[in-house]
Amino acid sequence: MLSPKTKLVSVVHTSNSLGTINPVKDIIRLAHEKNIPVFVDAAQGIVHSTIDVQDLDCDFLSFSGHKVFSPTGIGVLYGKAELLEAMPPYQGGGEMISSVKFEKTTYNEIPYKFEAGTPNIADVIGMGAGLNYFSSIDQKGAHAHEKALLKYAEEKLSAIEGVRLIGTAKEKASVVSFVIDGLNAMDVGMYLDTLGIAVRTGQHCTEPVMDRFCIPGTIRASFLFYNTFAEIDTLTEGVKKAIKLLKG
């Protein structure tokens, strides 16, 4: 797929709908062999993996603040300095300029060149608190716990008759996506909600993935370090109740 026409490779680090962790380091290496820059969407991966932009050697990387216990509507965009310096600002406003004259405008240095006007100060402070908290926990222990939760959830759910897991890659984050034969994912999700069980349902903004599996959507359960095995037991029993009720 990489050709002289390829200007940029954009790839997700971790799939939000399947939990698959993509081999981004290999993708970046292959792209760089052809002098193609790579943008990594780490919104899902940032909280489930240890990500080092220097180790990946990615050219750009972004993630959402609310994925790391921060307010919504804010996030982080990383870019290599030489690329950011070569790019023009995408909007004008205070502080993104060094000097303004009728003859010529000189832009400020990075990152100020891309931070026009008054920023979202309150949420930036909130994101800082979220990132400080996330950085303070035992990352290695958290990831190990999430892997154990994933293994347990997959075993428990796949043992239920009529349940089929969607997305069984070897390298996965703690996300379990599944369908139930003969049942609509949204109906199951709404019933689980009445039991106090929070799942997401539908296409998860990845309709081409659903088309690939020839399904209309999935039920998705996501786990983090604060989740417990008992909660997975509750989910499993809820799914059994939903099958019994909805299939009559």
Phi, psi and omega in degrees: 000341179277121182219174177301341179279345184286119181264329184203139172255125177241126185215145176279141176290313181225132181289129179286334185267334182242340183084358182298130175265112184285152178283066188297326181297320177292320179297317179298317180299314181296320179293318182293334176297337178251016179058038178255125178288156184232132174253128180249124174271107184254020183304317180275323187285336188301327184266345183255349184223162172267111186251127179236110184296329179288323178291318178292326185066029178287155181272325176221150176207140179223157171205158182270142181296322185291348175282343179238048169063033181242173177297162177280165175077019180212155181193193183233136171237119176258142173212149176296139187304317184294329178284318179296323180293331181277346184269142175283156176294148182266350175205157182257161180159183181298144174077348179272001177241152177267318175207149179235125175224161178298329183279326189199145174244133178250125182280154179287168177285163178286148004273357187299333181301333182253013183238068184284139174075189180284121182285174178281075191301312184300315182286333174297317178296319178297319179293323177300319178295319179297317180292322177298318178296312182299322180289339184277342183278165178284097184299316182297316179294321179297315181294322178295320178295317180296321178296321178293320177297317180299312180299317181294315181295317180296320179294315183293315183287318181292343178281348180276129181297131179094350179268131179233124178285139177246117183095095183233042180297154180295318179261109184223151168273174186280066177231128178243118179248132184209162175235160178237125183307126174082000182238144177280133184301321182293322178298317180294317180298319179294323178291316179300326178299323179293340178266002181081021180254120185265114173228165172252149180226159176110211185266350177056035180063022180228060182302320178300327178294318179295322177297323180299324180266001178059045179226154179281339182170177180227168168260130185234125175249132181241142183234144173232182187298340181273354178280162185233164176293328179297325178293326176291323174300318178297318177299314181299314179295324178296320178296318178298318179295320180296318179296315181297318183286312188282335177271349177066000000 
